[in-house]
Amino acid sequence: MPSEQFVEFFHDILISLHENIRDLQGKKAFADPEEQDYLDGRLFSYHEVLEIMKESAQAFDINRQELGL
């Protein structure tokens, strides 16, 4: 089981990732058409990072719920 400090560190990263996703989604709602692809790419990248974290947690037999994934 990960140490409490690691879990807090990881939660802080997840909070930042989710805040950035929400921010980009908000910007996307009001973005010019030429900005849409750029914002879509950034959103895809954030979601990809979250999926990689989930897969890695599973590979290392770490409880994803415990980490907030």
Backbone as numpy.savetxt, mean C-alpha at the origin, in Angstrom:
# Nx Ny Nz CAx CAy CAz Cx Cy Cz
6.93 -14.77 15.61 6.09 -13.59 15.61 6.98 -12.35 15.61
6.65 -11.36 14.76 7.48 -10.16 14.68 7.45 -9.37 15.99
8.53 -8.67 16.24 8.58 -7.85 17.45 7.58 -6.71 17.34
7.18 -6.20 18.49 6.20 -5.10 18.53 6.72 -3.87 17.78
8.01 -3.59 17.88 8.59 -2.45 17.19 8.48 -2.63 15.68
8.75 -3.83 15.20 8.62 -4.11 13.77 7.19 -3.93 13.31
6.24 -4.42 14.08 4.83 -4.31 13.72 4.43 -2.84 13.65
4.85 -2.04 14.61 4.53 -0.61 14.59 5.16 0.08 13.38
6.40 -0.27 13.07 7.09 0.25 11.90 6.33 -0.10 10.62
5.93 -1.37 10.53 5.22 -1.84 9.35 3.86 -1.16 9.23
3.15 -1.02 10.34 1.86 -0.32 10.33 2.02 1.12 9.86
3.08 1.77 10.27 3.33 3.15 9.83 3.50 3.21 8.32
4.23 2.25 7.76 4.40 2.18 6.31 3.07 1.94 5.63
2.28 1.01 6.14 0.97 0.71 5.54 0.05 1.92 5.59
0.07 2.65 6.69 -0.75 3.85 6.80 -0.35 4.85 5.72
0.95 5.04 5.54 1.44 5.97 4.51 1.03 5.51 3.12
1.15 4.22 2.84 0.75 3.71 1.53 -0.73 3.95 1.28
-1.56 3.64 2.27 -3.00 3.82 2.10 -3.38 5.30 1.99
-2.70 6.16 2.72 -2.95 7.60 2.59 -2.60 8.08 1.19
-1.49 7.60 0.66 -1.08 7.99 -0.69 -2.08 7.49 -1.73
-2.58 6.28 -1.53 -3.59 5.74 -2.46 -4.84 6.60 -2.43
-5.32 6.93 -1.24 -6.52 7.78 -1.13 -6.30 9.15 -1.75
-5.11 9.70 -1.54 -4.78 11.01 -2.11 -4.81 10.95 -3.64
-4.20 9.91 -4.20 -4.18 9.76 -5.65 -5.58 9.54 -6.21
-6.40 8.77 -5.50 -7.77 8.56 -5.95 -8.55 9.87 -5.95
-8.31 10.71 -4.95 -8.96 12.01 -4.91 -8.50 12.91 -6.05
-7.20 12.90 -6.31 -6.67 13.70 -7.41 -7.21 13.21 -8.75
-7.34 11.88 -8.88 -7.80 11.30 -10.12 -9.21 11.76 -10.47
-10.02 11.97 -9.46 -11.41 12.38 -9.68 -11.50 13.76 -10.34
-10.47 14.59 -10.13 -10.50 15.95 -10.67 -9.39 16.22 -11.68
-8.66 15.19 -12.07 -7.50 15.36 -12.95 -7.93 15.58 -14.40
-7.07 16.27 -15.11 -7.25 16.44 -16.54 -7.05 15.08 -17.21
-7.64 14.90 -18.39 -7.50 13.61 -19.08 -6.05 13.18 -19.29
-5.16 14.13 -19.56 -3.76 13.75 -19.79 -3.06 13.28 -18.51
-3.60 13.63 -17.34 -3.04 13.18 -16.07 -3.56 11.82 -15.64
-4.65 11.37 -16.20 -5.29 10.14 -15.76 -4.36 8.93 -15.86
-3.65 8.79 -16.97 -2.75 7.64 -17.14 -1.62 7.65 -16.10
-1.08 8.83 -15.84 -0.01 8.97 -14.84 -0.53 8.54 -13.47
-1.68 9.04 -13.08 -2.26 8.71 -11.78 -2.63 7.23 -11.70
-3.17 6.69 -12.79 -3.48 5.25 -12.84 -2.22 4.42 -12.63
-1.12 4.84 -13.24 0.15 4.12 -13.10 0.65 4.14 -11.67
0.55 5.30 -11.04 0.98 5.39 -9.64 0.09 4.54 -8.74
-1.22 4.59 -8.97 -2.13 3.76 -8.17 -1.82 2.28 -8.35
-1.58 1.87 -9.59 -1.24 0.48 -9.86 0.02 0.08 -9.09
1.00 0.97 -9.07 2.26 0.69 -8.38 2.05 0.50 -6.88
1.24 1.35 -6.27 0.96 1.20 -4.84 0.26 -0.12 -4.56
-0.72 -0.46 -5.38 -1.41 -1.73 -5.18 -0.47 -2.91 -5.39
0.44 -2.79 -6.33 1.42 -3.84 -6.58 2.32 -4.03 -5.35
2.75 -2.94 -4.74 3.58 -3.02 -3.54 2.83 -3.74 -2.43
1.56 -3.41 -2.24 0.77 -4.07 -1.20 0.65 -5.57 -1.48
0.47 -5.94 -2.74 0.38 -7.36 -3.09 1.69 -8.08 -2.84
2.80 -7.43 -3.15 4.11 -8.03 -2.90 4.30 -8.27 -1.40
3.88 -7.30 -0.59 3.99 -7.45 0.86 3.15 -8.62 1.35
1.95 -8.77 0.80 1.08 -9.88 1.19 1.70 -11.21 0.81
2.23 -11.31 -0.39 2.85 -12.55 -0.85 4.10 -12.88 -0.03
4.88 -11.87 0.29 6.09 -12.11 1.09 5.73 -12.56 2.50
4.71 -11.95 3.07 4.28 -12.37 4.41 3.87 -13.83 4.39
3.14 -14.22 3.36 2.72 -15.62 3.24 3.92 -16.53 3.07
4.88 -16.12 2.26 6.06 -16.94 2.02 6.88 -17.14 3.30
6.88 -16.13 4.17 7.63 -16.22 5.42 6.76 -16.71 6.58
5.55 -17.14 6.25 4.62 -17.65 7.25 4.37 -16.62 8.36
4.16 -15.38 7.94 3.83 -14.29 8.87 2.34 -14.02 8.73
1.67 -13.92 9.85 0.24 -13.65 9.86 -0.04 -12.27 9.26
-0.69 -12.25 8.11 -0.96 -10.98 7.42 -1.89 -10.10 8.23
-2.87 -10.66 8.89 -3.81 -9.87 9.69 -3.07 -9.19 10.85
-2.11 -9.88 11.41 -1.32 -9.33 12.51 -0.55 -8.09 12.05
-0.16 -8.09 10.79 0.58 -6.95 10.25 -0.33 -5.88 9.67
-1.61 -6.17 9.57 -2.53 -5.20 8.99 -2.66 -5.32 7.49
-2.24 -6.45 6.94 -2.37 -6.67 5.50 -3.68 -7.35 5.25
